[in-house]
């Protein structure tokens, strides 16, 4: 993985010193809270419901064992002994003291980590596929270009104060696993006539106004990706709304102008920078790509694994095809039932670091599904990895199943949330605690967000749950049919919202409709697309309609 050079180290070290002085001045009363606010946001520090929240970047989801051990130490020393992995590869600490954050940043800098641009109206963390570099369906490894994009976006002076936050995702595989269609810029690496380039997608996003992005260029040679993104951002910076935070994202601008006019403006702007200093040279690409060479893989023959039922279940759900014979990518589930999805303790972090050192060349990945991946595990080591992960509570075989829920922290922590998310996730997990039943149901993504900001990506869940405020009470709106991938779609709202107590029954009824109607080998989405939303609505609201009718009869009498 990428290693800092002298410029990187100087930049991060100076940022730590800068923020240390800003905190000192704030504590001394030399900076007001309003003056300090943008400074702390630039360093990933929010004020949440109960305490500050500190967000640490994991660029394009890659981390080494030393970095994870440092996160474990920081969580233990400065927080409550755990952290939360988000849908953007970041780690969040929910209970740090503001005055401790400069010390945390200094410790992170020692292992080449930071919190730069994890908040604010700037270019956020670049994200990609958690299996980048090892995926069996990979066309091109996106990591070198993701790193080049990271370097370009960091402290870019022209884009430090955009109309709103800005997110870029890059995919290099046949199947998009980076949710690129719902980012401000989505990039698909491809090869055309022997040349490598990008399909460029602009104007996607979830949140209050969910929109699937649109293609503005079918093929852009890879050398021009920085100058083309620069052109997109200049058009956005010039024409994006700054008078209304709800209408400030680039997706609103693309919709307002129309994709044809937006593309025309971008192409005209690009003419000024095309073939300029932002063009990536082969030498620069090679310099960065040298950090992402393949590890020392062994030549491995056929491996016979134990037939233990529990182990075989885990193999089916938590291991993934690797491009090198004899290896597998392993997903360690951060979705054990009864624990906040995405949470991991300091002890578990240290155990994962040990597993990475022993079984995966010292590296690991974070997925936007809030899990951890060991990307390079020999198949002969899988049984040992499973046993150790199981002992640490990291081997729940629910990847891609109903209880592998994506979930934001919600109202338990976040000031923006309309409702709690974690208790709903826990209640659904408790209701569907039978593994045999889960495996019979098959692949279903269930995503939960506590508010319209959609940090839980509820719009693209096969079943999406959104917390809403209804007369100062917490209720939950349900969507069906959302999906990520090449055929990315937004889910459809099924009707009026439900109370927290109703949610496990609502999900159970949705599953019943699916199981009653599915054809052989049909997944949930296949059945949903075939029969439509009405059968699900009819059963979910059946009891409610009956109750209203009885109440009306009673009132009439």
N, C-alpha and C positions, 0 to 999 in steps of 0.2 A: 504494500500500500504506500501512498505518498508520504514522503518524509520532508519535514520543513527544511528550507535552505536558510541562509543567513538573513535574507530579507524577511521571510516569514517570521523567524524568531524575533527579529527586531520589532516588527510591526505589532506582534502580540504582546511582547514585553512592555513596549511603550504604552499600549492600550491599558494594560493593568495599572501602570503607574499613573496614567491620566485619571482613571476612574477612582483610584485610591485617594487622589487629591480632591476629586469632586465630592466624594463621600465625606472627607474631612471638612470641606467647606460647608457642606449641608449640615453636618452635625454642629458646626460652630455658628450656624445661623447666617453665614455669608451667602448662602443660596436658599431661596424660598422653596417650598414644596413644588410650586408651579415651575420654577426654574430648574429644579432637580429632576422633575418628571421625564423630560425628553432625554436627559443624560442617562438615567437609569434604564430607560427603555432601550436605548442604544446598546446596552450591555445585558439585555435579556432579563431585566428585573421588573416584575409586575407587582402591584399590590392587589391581592386576591381577597376573598371573603374573610378569612381568618388570619392570614399572615402573608408576607411576600412570597411570590413564586419566582423561581429562578430557572431559566431555560438554557440548556447547554447544547451546542450544536454537535451533531454527528454528520459531517458532510457526506452526502450520497450514501449514508447508512453504514460506512466502513469504520471499523475500530480494531485496535489490537488489544491484547490481554493486559498490557501495562496500563493502557488508558482505562479499561474497565475496572481494574483494581483501584485506580485513583478515584474513579466515580464511587466505588464502594466505600473508600476511606472518607471521601468528602461527605457522602450521605450519612455515614456513621458519626462523624465529628461535628458537622454543622447542621444536620437535619435530624430526622427521626429514624434513620437506619434503613431507608428505602427510597427509591426513585420511581418515576413513571415515564415509560416510553410512549411517545405520541405518534400520531399518524404522519408526522413529517420527519421521522428519524431522530427527533430531539429527545433529550432526557430532561424531565422537569423535577425540581425539588420544591416541595410544597410548604416547607416550614423554615427556611433559612432566615437569619437576622440580616438586615441590610448592611450593618457595619461589618459583617463577616464576609460579604461578597468579594471585596478586594482580595482577601486571603484565599478564598476559593478560586478566584481567577488566576492568582499566582500559582497555586498548585496545579491547576489545569494546564497552564502554560508550560510547566515542566515536562508534560507528556504530550505537547502539541495539540492542546484542545483549547476552546474558547467559547464565548457566548455572543460573538459579534454577529449582528444582524439577525438575531433570533426573534426580534420584535421590531416594531416601528414601521413607518411607511417607506420601506426600502426593499432591496432585493434579498429575499429570504434564502434559506438553506436549499441547495440544489438536491433533488431527490432522483432516485432511479430504482431499478429492479434489484431486489435483495439477492438474486442469484447471478448478478452481473459478473461476467468472467468465467462462470462455470456452467451456465445454463445449457442444457442439451439443445434448446431451440434458438440459441443466440446466433444472430447474423454478424454483429460487430460488438466488441466489448465497449460499453459506453463510458467506462470509468476514466480513461485519460481525458476525454472531452468534458466529462462532468467536472474533473479537477481544473481544467483550463477555464471552464465557465465559473467555477468557484473563485479562482484567483481574479478573474476579470470583474466579477460582481462585488468583491470585497472592497469596501471603502471607495467605490466608484463615485467620484465627486459630483458628477452630473445627476446621479440617481439616488442621492442620499435622502431626499425629501420628495418622494413621489406623491401623487394624489392619494394613494393607498398602498398597502402592502402588495408585494409582487412575487409570484412563485413560478419556478421553472422546473419541469420534470423531463427526463430523457429516458428513452427506451431503445434497447438494441436487439430485441428479441422478436421472434415471429408473433408471439402473443404478448400484448401489452400488459405488464404487471405493475406499471408505475402510475396508473390513473391519469395518463397524459391528457386525455380529452377534457379533463376538468381542472386544468391549470391555466394560469394567465398565458404562459407559453408552454406548449407541449411539443417535444421533439422526437421524431421517430427516425432512427438511423436506418439507412437502406443502401442497397447497391443497385446501380442502374447502369447498364452498358459498361460494366467493369469499373465504374466510378463510385466512390463512397460519398454519401450526402445525407441530407435530412428532409423529411416532410415536416413543414413548420405549421403548427396549429396555434391559433391565438383566440383569446376571449372565452376560454372555459372557466368554470368556477362553480362552487357550491354556494353555501351561505344563503342569505335572504332571497337572492334571485338566482337560482341554479340554472346554468346554461352549459350545454355541450359546446366545446370550442369548434372553430371552423378553420379549414385549411386555407392558408394564405399563400403558400408555395408548395407545390408538389415535390420539387426537388431542388435543394440548395447544396452546392458543393461544400464539404465540411470546412474547408479553409475560410469560408465566409460567415461562419455561424455567429461570431462575435459582432461583426459589423452589421449583420442583418438584425440581430437582437437589439443592437444599439439603435438602429433605425426604428424598430417597433417601439422601444422605450421613449425615444424622442417624440414620436407622434403622440404617444400616451401622455407624456409629460406636458406637452403643449396643449392638447385638446381635452384631457381628462378632467372630470368635474372636481373642483375643490370646495364647492359651496355646500355639498351634501355628501356626508360620509357613506350613505347607503347607495349613492349613485356614482361613486368615485372609482370603482374597479374598472379595469380595462374591458371587461365583458360588457359593461353598460355602454361604453364608448363604441365598441364594435357593433353592437345592436343599433345604436343611435345613428351611426354613419352608414351602416350597411357594410357587409364584408368586402364588396367590390370597391367602394370608395376608401375604406380603411386600407385595403391592399394597395390601391393607387398611391395613397399618401406615403405608405411605407416604402414602396419601390422608388418613389421620387426622392425621399430622404436618403435611401440607400445609395443612390447615385453619387451622393457627396462623399460617402465613406468607403464605397466599394474599392477593393484593391489598395486601401490605405494602410496605416499602421496597425489596425486591428485585425488584418488578415493573418491567419495562423500559418506560420511557415512549417515545412516538414521537420526542420531541425527542432523547433519548439515542441511540436507534437512528439517527436522521438524522445526529447528530454523528459517530458512528463510520462510518456508511455513506459519508459524504462523502470518506473516505480511499480508497474503493474504486470511484471513478468510472471509466468506460471511458477508455482513452487516446485520443489523437487519431488514430483510424483513418481511412484514406483510402478513397475510393471506387475500387475496383479492378475492372477488367473481366476477361475470360477471359485466362488465362495459359497459354502453351504451353511446356512444360518439356522439356529434353533427354531423348532416349530411351536414354541410356547405361544399360546393364544394371545395373551396380553402383548407380548413382544411383536407378534405379527400384526396386530391392530395398529401398534405404534408405527411399524414399518410402512403400513399402508397410508397412514395419514400424515406422518411427520418426517418422512424422508422423500427426497426428490431426485429426479434423474440428473446425472452429472455427465459432462461431455467427455470425461476421462474414464475409460473402463476400470471397474474395480473400486470406484469412489462414489459417494453419495453426498448430497447436501442435506443437513439435518436441521429441522426447525424445533427449537426448544419452546414449548408453549408457555406463554405468560398468561394463560387463561384457565388456571385451575378453578374449579367451582368454589364460589364463596369469597374469592379475592378480587379486588378491583382489577379489571382487565388492563394489562400493560404494566402493572406494578411489579417491582422486583426488589428484594431485600439486599442489603450489603453482603450478607452471607451467600446468597444465591449468585450475586455478581462475581464474588471471588471464586465460587465453584465453577461458574461458566468460564472464567479466565483460565482456571486450571485445565478444564476440558479443551479449551482452544489451544493451549500450549501443548498438551499431550496428543491431541487427535486432529488438529486442524491448522497446523503451521502457525499458531499464535494469533490467528485473525478470526474475526467474527463480523456479522452483519446485523443491522436492525431493519425490520420490515415495517412498511406503513400499516400492516395489520397488527403492529405492536408486539411482535415476537422477536426472538433472537435466533440467528442462523449460524451454524458451524458449516462452512461451505465446502470443506475438503476432507471428509471423513472416509477412511478406508472401510469398505464394506465388512471386512473381517473385524473391525473394531465396533461395529454398530451395537452389538449386544452389550458390550461393556459400557458404551456411552449411554444406552437406554437405562441400564441398571443404576448408573450414577445420577443421571438426570431424574429418574423416578424417585430416588431417595431424597432428592432436593426439591421435589414438587414441580419439576419442570418437564414432565413427560406426559401430560394429559393428551390422549390421542384424539384431539378435537380440531385439528387444523382443517379449515374448510367446512366444518360441521356447525350445527346450530348453536352450540355453546362456546364456540371459538369467537366470541363476540368482540367486535370493535366498539370501543366505548370511550367517550371523553370523561374527564373528571366530574363534570356537571356541577349541580348545586351544592354538593358537599364541599367544594373548594372555590369554584369560579364565580366571580361577581356578576358576570354577564348571563349566567345560566337562568332559565326560567323554571327549571325543575331538576331534580336529582336524576343522575344516570346510573350510578353504580348500584343502588338498591334494585333497580329494575333488571339490570344484567344479572345480579345475584339471584333474584327471584325466578327468572327464566331458567337459569342454570339449574337451580334446585328442582324445578318442575320437570326438566328433561335430564335427569341424572343417570338414566339407564343407558349404558354404552351400547348395548345390543340394539335398543330402539334408535339411538342416534345414528348408528351405522346403517340401519334399515332406512331411515329417512333420507340419508345421503347428503350431498353437498347443498348447503344453504348458508349464505352470508347474512348475518343479522347485525345491523349497525345501529348504535344509539348515540344521539346528540342531545345535550341538555338545553340547547337553544338554536336559533336560526343560523348562528355562525358555522354550524355543521362540522365541528372539529372531529366528530365521530363518523363523518362521511355517510350519514344516514340516507342521503338521496340515492346513493349507489348500492345500498344493501338490497339483497333479494327481498328481505323484510327490513324496512327502515322504521326507526322509532324516534320521534322528535318531541322533546319536552316543551310544553306550552303553558303559559300563564292564563288561567281562566277564572276570572273573579277572585284573584289572589290565591288560587288553589293550583296545585300541580296536576296537569293532565298531559296526555301523550297522544300525539297524532301518528297514524300508521300509514306507511307507503308500501307498495308491493311492486315487484318487477324491475327494480333498479339493478344495475350491474356495471362493473368495470370491464376492462379488456378491450378487444378490438371492436366489439359491438356495444360499446358503453352507452347506457341509457339511464335516464332519471326515473325513479320510481313514481307510481301514481298514488295519490292520496285516496284511501278507501272511503273516507267519510268523517263524521264527527269524532272528536278525541275521546279518550278513555281515562279513567282514574288509574292510579298506580296499582290498586288492588285488582283491577280487571285485567292487567296486561298479561300475566301468565295464561289466563283462560283465552284471551284473544289470540295469542300465539298458538295455543293448543288447537283452537278452531281452524286457524289458517293451515296448520299442518294436517289436520283431519281432512279438509277439503282436498289438499294435495294428494294424500294417500288414497282417498276414496276415488280419485279421478285419474291417477297416473297410469300410463301404459307401461309395459315392460321396459326397463332401462331408462325411463324418463327421469330427468332431474327436475327439481322444483321449477326452474325457469322454463323448461320445455312444456310442462303442464300448464303453467301460468300463461304462456304465450298461446297455447292451443285453446284453452277454455275461457280466457279473459278474466277480468276482475270481478264480474258479477257474482259467480258462485261463492267467492270468498266473502264478499260484502254481505250476501244473503245470510250466510251462517253466522258471521261475526255479529251482525246486528239483529238477528232473529229474536233473541230474548229481550233485547232492548225495545224493539217494536211491540212485542207482546205486552211488556210492562206498561208502555205508554197507552196502549189500547185499553188495558184494564183500568188504568188511572182515569182515562176519559170516560169510561162507562160508569165508574164510581161517582165522578163529578156530575155526570148527567142525571144519575139516579138521585 
